[in-house]
């Protein structure tokens, strides 16, 4: 966000040093944290953050852990009212071979593809 006078130049230099032969790695936990920070602290909309994450997923300078699970979670967000973390949890479980992801969260059962514990 280029909002810290001391850290921003260092972060930019680090990112600019990356390329297809020497990429940076972003874990799923960091993707969830990034989504949360951008929406809650910076007030970006789900659509804005989704666009930013899709750009990150397309770049050769950054590798996103389990990008094959992150992208479908972003598509669910774009289609409705689901929480990004819930969508990624469900996609991660599905990617691990689980046929159902159980939850007590009614919203996650309605919008993120999880099964409500009865």
DOLUMRO-557584 format. One record per atom (N, C-alpha, C): residue number from 1; atom name; x, y, z; residue in one letter. Coordinates in pm, whole numbers. Layout:
// residues N
<NUM, CA, <X, Y, Z>, A>
...
***
This chain:
// residues 118
<1, N, <82, -120, 0>, X>
<1, CA, <0, 0, 0>, X>
<1, C, <87, 126, 0>, X>
<2, N, <217, 109, 14>, X>
<2, CA, <310, 222, 13>, X>
<2, C, <273, 327, 118>, X>
<3, N, <236, 280, 237>, X>
<3, CA, <189, 371, 341>, X>
<3, C, <287, 385, 458>, X>
<4, N, <400, 319, 451>, X>
<4, CA, <499, 325, 559>, X>
<4, C, <629, 377, 499>, X>
<5, N, <672, 495, 544>, X>
<5, CA, <789, 559, 484>, X>
<5, C, <917, 478, 500>, X>
<6, N, <928, 400, 605>, X>
<6, CA, <1049, 320, 627>, X>
<6, C, <1040, 184, 558>, X>
<7, N, <927, 117, 571>, X>
<7, CA, <915, -20, 521>, X>
<7, C, <883, -28, 372>, X>
<8, N, <807, 65, 320>, X>
<8, CA, <764, 56, 180>, X>
<8, C, <879, 48, 80>, X>
<9, N, <983, 133, 92>, X>
<9, CA, <1094, 121, -4>, X>
<9, C, <1166, -14, 5>, X>
<10, N, <1178, -66, 126>, X>
<10, CA, <1243, -196, 144>, X>
<10, C, <1160, -308, 82>, X>
<11, N, <1029, -302, 103>, X>
<11, CA, <940, -403, 45>, X>
<11, C, <942, -394, -107>, X>
<12, N, <938, -273, -160>, X>
<12, CA, <941, -256, -305>, X>
<12, C, <1070, -309, -364>, X>
<13, N, <1182, -280, -300>, X>
<13, CA, <1312, -329, -348>, X>
<13, C, <1313, -482, -349>, X>
<14, N, <1261, -543, -243>, X>
<14, CA, <1257, -689, -235>, X>
<14, C, <1172, -747, -347>, X>
<15, N, <1054, -693, -367>, X>
<15, CA, <964, -744, -470>, X>
<15, C, <1025, -724, -609>, X>
<16, N, <1087, -610, -632>, X>
<16, CA, <1148, -582, -762>, X>
<16, C, <1268, -672, -791>, X>
<17, N, <1325, -733, -689>, X>
<17, CA, <1439, -823, -709>, X>
<17, C, <1395, -963, -753>, X>
<18, N, <1265, -990, -747>, X>
<18, CA, <1212, -1122, -781>, X>
<18, C, <1191, -1135, -932>, X>
<19, N, <1204, -1258, -980>, X>
<19, CA, <1172, -1286, -1121>, X>
<19, C, <1132, -1432, -1133>, X>
<20, N, <1109, -1476, -1255>, X>
<20, CA, <1065, -1613, -1278>, X>
<20, C, <1164, -1718, -1231>, X>
<21, N, <1293, -1684, -1229>, X>
<21, CA, <1396, -1778, -1182>, X>
<21, C, <1416, -1772, -1031>, X>
<22, N, <1378, -1661, -971>, X>
<22, CA, <1394, -1641, -827>, X>
<22, C, <1266, -1577, -772>, X>
<23, N, <1155, -1655, -771>, X>
<23, CA, <1027, -1598, -727>, X>
<23, C, <1015, -1594, -575>, X>
<24, N, <926, -1508, -530>, X>
<24, CA, <888, -1507, -389>, X>
<24, C, <775, -1605, -368>, X>
<25, N, <750, -1642, -245>, X>
<25, CA, <645, -1739, -214>, X>
<25, C, <548, -1676, -115>, X>
<26, N, <419, -1693, -145>, X>
<26, CA, <314, -1644, -57>, X>
<26, C, <234, -1765, -11>, X>
<27, N, <232, -1791, 119>, X>
<27, CA, <158, -1904, 172>, X>
<27, C, <9, -1873, 176>, X>
<28, N, <-72, -1978, 187>, X>
<28, CA, <-217, -1958, 199>, X>
<28, C, <-252, -1873, 320>, X>
<29, N, <-183, -1894, 429>, X>
<29, CA, <-210, -1815, 549>, X>
<29, C, <-187, -1667, 521>, X>
<30, N, <-81, -1636, 447>, X>
<30, CA, <-54, -1497, 411>, X>
<30, C, <-160, -1441, 317>, X>
<31, N, <-212, -1523, 227>, X>
<31, CA, <-319, -1478, 137>, X>
<31, C, <-443, -1439, 219>, X>
<32, N, <-478, -1522, 316>, X>
<32, CA, <-593, -1491, 402>, X>
<32, C, <-567, -1363, 481>, X>
<33, N, <-448, -1350, 535>, X>
<33, CA, <-412, -1230, 612>, X>
<33, C, <-416, -1107, 523>, X>
<34, N, <-363, -1118, 402>, X>
<34, CA, <-364, -1007, 308>, X>
<34, C, <-507, -965, 276>, X>
<35, N, <-591, -1062, 250>, X>
<35, CA, <-732, -1033, 220>, X>
<35, C, <-795, -957, 337>, X>
<36, N, <-774, -1007, 458>, X>
<36, CA, <-832, -945, 576>, X>
<36, C, <-781, -803, 597>, X>
<37, N, <-649, -784, 586>, X>
<37, CA, <-591, -651, 608>, X>
<37, C, <-643, -552, 504>, X>
<38, N, <-646, -592, 378>, X>
<38, CA, <-689, -500, 273>, X>
<38, C, <-837, -462, 285>, X>
<39, N, <-920, -556, 332>, X>
<39, CA, <-1063, -523, 347>, X>
<39, C, <-1091, -451, 478>, X>
<40, N, <-1030, -495, 587>, X>
<40, CA, <-1064, -436, 717>, X>
<40, C, <-984, -310, 750>, X>
<41, N, <-856, -309, 720>, X>
<41, CA, <-773, -193, 756>, X>
<41, C, <-772, -85, 649>, X>
<42, N, <-779, -127, 523>, X>
<42, CA, <-771, -29, 414>, X>
<42, C, <-905, -4, 347>, X>
<43, N, <-1007, -79, 384>, X>
<43, CA, <-1141, -54, 334>, X>
<43, C, <-1163, -90, 188>, X>
<44, N, <-1077, -174, 131>, X>
<44, CA, <-1097, -217, -6>, X>
<44, C, <-1217, -311, -12>, X>
<45, N, <-1285, -312, -124>, X>
<45, CA, <-1399, -401, -142>, X>
<45, C, <-1350, -541, -175>, X>
<46, N, <-1438, -638, -159>, X>
<46, CA, <-1404, -775, -197>, X>
<46, C, <-1360, -780, -343>, X>
<47, N, <-1428, -704, -428>, X>
<47, CA, <-1394, -703, -571>, X>
<47, C, <-1253, -648, -595>, X>
<48, N, <-1217, -541, -525>, X>
<48, CA, <-1083, -484, -540>, X>
<48, C, <-975, -581, -495>, X>
<49, N, <-998, -645, -382>, X>
<49, CA, <-898, -739, -330>, X>
<49, C, <-890, -862, -420>, X>
<50, N, <-1003, -908, -469>, X>
<50, CA, <-1004, -1021, -561>, X>
<50, C, <-922, -989, -686>, X>
<51, N, <-939, -870, -741>, X>
<51, CA, <-860, -829, -857>, X>
<51, C, <-711, -827, -827>, X>
<52, N, <-675, -775, -710>, X>
<52, CA, <-534, -770, -671>, X>
<52, C, <-476, -911, -655>, X>
<53, N, <-552, -999, -590>, X>
<53, CA, <-503, -1136, -571>, X>
<53, C, <-494, -1211, -704>, X>
<54, N, <-588, -1187, -793>, X>
<54, CA, <-580, -1251, -925>, X>
<54, C, <-456, -1205, -999>, X>
<55, N, <-420, -1078, -986>, X>
<55, CA, <-297, -1027, -1048>, X>
<55, C, <-175, -1094, -988>, X>
<56, N, <-175, -1113, -857>, X>
<56, CA, <-64, -1182, -790>, X>
<56, C, <-54, -1326, -839>, X>
<57, N, <-168, -1392, -855>, X>
<57, CA, <-168, -1531, -901>, X>
<57, C, <-113, -1544, -1043>, X>
<58, N, <-127, -1440, -1124>, X>
<58, CA, <-80, -1444, -1263>, X>
<58, C, <67, -1408, -1281>, X>
<59, N, <127, -1344, -1184>, X>
<59, CA, <265, -1299, -1200>, X>
<59, C, <364, -1414, -1184>, X>
<60, N, <473, -1406, -1257>, X>
<60, CA, <578, -1509, -1248>, X>
<60, C, <675, -1480, -1134>, X>
<61, N, <667, -1359, -1079>, X>
<61, CA, <759, -1321, -971>, X>
<61, C, <715, -1374, -835>, X>
<62, N, <591, -1419, -826>, X>
<62, CA, <538, -1468, -698>, X>
<62, C, <469, -1602, -718>, X>
<63, N, <498, -1694, -629>, X>
<63, CA, <430, -1823, -628>, X>
<63, C, <336, -1825, -508>, X>
<64, N, <212, -1857, -533>, X>
<64, CA, <113, -1864, -426>, X>
<64, C, <89, -2011, -393>, X>
<65, N, <109, -2044, -266>, X>
<65, CA, <86, -2181, -221>, X>
<65, C, <-56, -2224, -256>, X>
<66, N, <-67, -2337, -320>, X>
<66, CA, <-197, -2394, -359>, X>
<66, C, <-283, -2294, -436>, X>
<67, N, <-222, -2231, -535>, X>
<67, CA, <-294, -2134, -618>, X>
<67, C, <-417, -2198, -681>, X>
<68, N, <-410, -2330, -705>, X>
<68, CA, <-523, -2402, -763>, X>
<68, C, <-643, -2407, -668>, X>
<69, N, <-624, -2374, -542>, X>
<69, CA, <-733, -2367, -446>, X>
<69, C, <-774, -2221, -419>, X>
<70, N, <-677, -2131, -430>, X>
<70, CA, <-705, -1990, -405>, X>
<70, C, <-795, -1932, -514>, X>
<71, N, <-764, -1963, -640>, X>
<71, CA, <-842, -1906, -751>, X>
<71, C, <-990, -1945, -744>, X>
<72, N, <-1024, -2072, -722>, X>
<72, CA, <-1167, -2105, -710>, X>
<72, C, <-1234, -2037, -590>, X>
<73, N, <-1160, -2019, -482>, X>
<73, CA, <-1216, -1949, -366>, X>
<73, C, <-1248, -1804, -402>, X>
<74, N, <-1163, -1742, -481>, X>
<74, CA, <-1188, -1605, -526>, X>
<74, C, <-1311, -1599, -617>, X>
<75, N, <-1331, -1701, -698>, X>
<75, CA, <-1448, -1704, -786>, X>
<75, C, <-1578, -1713, -705>, X>
<76, N, <-1575, -1789, -595>, X>
<76, CA, <-1694, -1799, -509>, X>
<76, C, <-1724, -1663, -447>, X>
<77, N, <-1621, -1593, -404>, X>
<77, CA, <-1639, -1459, -347>, X>
<77, C, <-1705, -1368, -449>, X>
<78, N, <-1657, -1372, -572>, X>
<78, CA, <-1711, -1285, -676>, X>
<78, C, <-1857, -1315, -707>, X>
<79, N, <-1897, -1438, -683>, X>
<79, CA, <-2033, -1481, -719>, X>
<79, C, <-2136, -1454, -610>, X>
<80, N, <-2094, -1418, -490>, X>
<80, CA, <-2195, -1404, -385>, X>
<80, C, <-2149, -1340, -258>, X>
<81, N, <-2195, -1397, -147>, X>
<81, CA, <-2179, -1336, -15>, X>
<81, C, <-2083, -1414, 75>, X>
<82, N, <-2007, -1503, 20>, X>
<82, CA, <-1923, -1590, 103>, X>
<82, C, <-1803, -1514, 160>, X>
<83, N, <-1756, -1563, 273>, X>
<83, CA, <-1635, -1513, 337>, X>
<83, C, <-1515, -1580, 271>, X>
<84, N, <-1411, -1502, 238>, X>
<84, CA, <-1296, -1557, 167>, X>
<84, C, <-1229, -1670, 245>, X>
<85, N, <-1208, -1652, 374>, X>
<85, CA, <-1143, -1757, 453>, X>
<85, C, <-1224, -1886, 449>, X>
<86, N, <-1356, -1875, 461>, X>
<86, CA, <-1442, -1993, 455>, X>
<86, C, <-1429, -2063, 319>, X>
<87, N, <-1428, -1983, 214>, X>
<87, CA, <-1416, -2042, 79>, X>
<87, C, <-1282, -2114, 63>, X>
<88, N, <-1176, -2054, 113>, X>
<88, CA, <-1045, -2116, 100>, X>
<88, C, <-1035, -2241, 186>, X>
<89, N, <-1095, -2239, 303>, X>
<89, CA, <-1098, -2360, 387>, X>
<89, C, <-1169, -2473, 313>, X>
<90, N, <-1283, -2443, 254>, X>
<90, CA, <-1359, -2546, 183>, X>
<90, C, <-1280, -2597, 61>, X>
<91, N, <-1217, -2508, -14>, X>
<91, CA, <-1140, -2548, -133>, X>
<91, C, <-1018, -2630, -92>, X>
<92, N, <-953, -2595, 19>, X>
<92, CA, <-838, -2669, 67>, X>
<92, C, <-879, -2810, 109>, X>
<93, N, <-990, -2821, 180>, X>
<93, CA, <-1040, -2953, 221>, X>
<93, C, <-1075, -3037, 99>, X>
<94, N, <-1141, -2976, 4>, X>
<94, CA, <-1177, -3047, -119>, X>
<94, C, <-1051, -3093, -193>, X>
<95, N, <-951, -3006, -199>, X>
<95, CA, <-825, -3041, -265>, X>
<95, C, <-752, -3155, -196>, X>
<96, N, <-779, -3172, -67>, X>
<96, CA, <-718, -3282, 9>, X>
<96, C, <-799, -3410, -3>, X>
<97, N, <-910, -3405, -79>, X>
<97, CA, <-990, -3524, -101>, X>
<97, C, <-1112, -3537, -12>, X>
<98, N, <-1139, -3438, 71>, X>
<98, CA, <-1256, -3444, 158>, X>
<98, C, <-1383, -3422, 74>, X>
<99, N, <-1484, -3500, 101>, X>
<99, CA, <-1608, -3485, 27>, X>
<99, C, <-1701, -3383, 90>, X>
<100, N, <-1680, -3351, 217>, X>
<100, CA, <-1759, -3250, 287>, X>
<100, C, <-1669, -3174, 383>, X>
<101, N, <-1698, -3045, 398>, X>
<101, CA, <-1634, -2964, 501>, X>
<101, C, <-1744, -2922, 595>, X>
<102, N, <-1737, -2970, 716>, X>
<102, CA, <-1844, -2947, 815>, X>
<102, C, <-1821, -2813, 886>, X>
<103, N, <-1933, -2747, 920>, X>
<103, CA, <-1924, -2619, 990>, X>
<103, C, <-2048, -2596, 1076>, X>
<104, N, <-2031, -2513, 1178>, X>
<104, CA, <-2144, -2465, 1256>, X>
<104, C, <-2188, -2327, 1206>, X>
<105, N, <-2115, -2272, 1111>, X>
<105, CA, <-2140, -2138, 1056>, X>
<105, C, <-2246, -2147, 945>, X>
<106, N, <-2364, -2092, 973>, X>
<106, CA, <-2474, -2097, 877>, X>
<106, C, <-2435, -2028, 747>, X>
<107, N, <-2368, -1915, 758>, X>
<107, CA, <-2326, -1843, 638>, X>
<107, C, <-2232, -1925, 551>, X>
<108, N, <-2139, -1994, 614>, X>
<108, CA, <-2045, -2078, 538>, X>
<108, C, <-2117, -2194, 471>, X>
<109, N, <-2220, -2243, 536>, X>
<109, CA, <-2295, -2353, 475>, X>
<109, C, <-2378, -2304, 357>, X>
<110, N, <-2425, -2181, 362>, X>
<110, CA, <-2507, -2126, 255>, X>
<110, C, <-2424, -2076, 138>, X>
<111, N, <-2307, -2018, 167>, X>
<111, CA, <-2234, -1945, 64>, X>
<111, C, <-2096, -2000, 27>, X>
<112, N, <-2039, -2084, 112>, X>
<112, CA, <-1902, -2130, 87>, X>
<112, C, <-1892, -2277, 53>, X>
<113, N, <-2006, -2343, 39>, X>
<113, CA, <-2004, -2484, 0>, X>
<113, C, <-1980, -2582, 114>, X>
<114, N, <-1987, -2537, 236>, X>
<114, CA, <-1969, -2625, 350>, X>
<114, C, <-2102, -2690, 390>, X>
<115, N, <-2094, -2794, 471>, X>
<115, CA, <-2212, -2864, 519>, X>
<115, C, <-2236, -2828, 665>, X>
<116, N, <-2355, -2781, 695>, X>
<116, CA, <-2389, -2741, 831>, X>
<116, C, <-2402, -2863, 920>, X>
<117, N, <-2336, -2856, 1036>, X>
<117, CA, <-2349, -2962, 1136>, X>
<117, C, <-2488, -2951, 1196>, X>
<118, N, <-2562, -3059, 1188>, X>
<118, CA, <-2703, -3058, 1230>, X>
<118, C, <-2719, -3073, 1374>, X>
***
